[in-house]
Amino acid sequence: MKIVVDAMGGDHAPEAIVEGAVLAAREYETPIILTGLSEKIQTELDKHDPDHELPIEIVHADEVVEMHDSPGKVLRSKRKSSMKIGLDLLKEGEGAAFVSAGNTGAVLAYSTIILRPVKGVDRPAIAIQLPTLKGTSILLDAGANVDCKSTQLFQFGIMGHVFAEYVLEKENPSVGLLSIGEEDGKGNEIVKETFQMLKKSHINFIGNIEGKEVYRGNADVIVCDGFTGNVALKISESLAEMIGTNLKLMFQSNWISKLGYLLLK
């Protein structure tokens, strides 16, 4: 299974991207195509694989999508970017998957135009895995669509169910709708409409779940609009950072705590 990787996407590209590709190729023997500025990519690749033994090839792209570029600008003016070239290769069957750590809006815009959503899906969504007390859960949308119709949230529920069942191999995965209360009538009108649609579907819909339920793992799939999902994600990231910092300070408060910290490491 060959993976196409945008070598120019991300804050530390191409250095970090090439290094990650090398690690993947070595550990999993995965063939990889790196798209982007070929000279820069080759320079980084030579640092890790000077004898060119790994199954990594480079496809040149003249342009780079910057993190501040708007999706509209990218579609109009960057038709030879590493991102577009990579997605073109995927569409042509040269790879089984495309990976980019770059501009999220640009990836979604390119993907929608080049790959097209499957039948019955209006918009793509960003799905993220969250650690829970029972393993992991999928949350979508995590930021692709700030405003959603109930039909689109319903589609996210179906997409998440399929992903959890076939990719994460969860049997009859449960789907919950993120809302301000567990009762059927809680939430805004769009959430209420989505609730009724999911309730009538064939999937294992368990109803509304509140924010406090997200990390308990009672729902394998959590459905929400991109605005809510992204806010939840960023709060979670900040909370994890705060807990980590406070634990480190606590462990450094005296020599016994420092010893415990070293043993934990």
C-alpha angles and dihedrals in degrees: 000000000000119000123208113213129192099227093190098053120105141035094285101038136177095009098055094037094052092046090052091048090052092051091050093047092050098043100039101020087232117167109234135193115204116202124199143060099358099205093053092045093049091050091055093042092053089059091062103027109026093162093051093233098141123090093250125128131182127225113193122234122183099210139052127210109227122215091244095051115115117233090240093053091047093053092048103042112017105065094142098050124135088245096054094042089053093050090046089055090050092051090049091055096251091126141023096222141012124222128192133166090191137099106339095204091052093049090052093045094048092044093051092051099038104034100023122211117276117262112287096025119105099185138010118244135207111243121195131186116234125197112239139176087263100043119276138339132197120235121193139209099031097170115318097104118034094182120038138180120226090251090057093049087050089053090050088055092053092045092049092048092052092046093049092047101044105026102032091032095227114161113235093342117214120238124207130187114224110233143142094266142014095239119103094244097051123112137038123308094271092052091047091051091047090050092058093047094050091044090058094046128098094245126099097265113179097184132241121350127193126228091259089062096057097090096036090077098228090133122050089199126035118196125203141133120275095255094056093040095051093048089050091049095050092046089051092050091050092046092051090050092049093049091048092050093047092048090051091050091047093051091050095052095095140359094263091054090046090054090050090049091052091049091051091052 
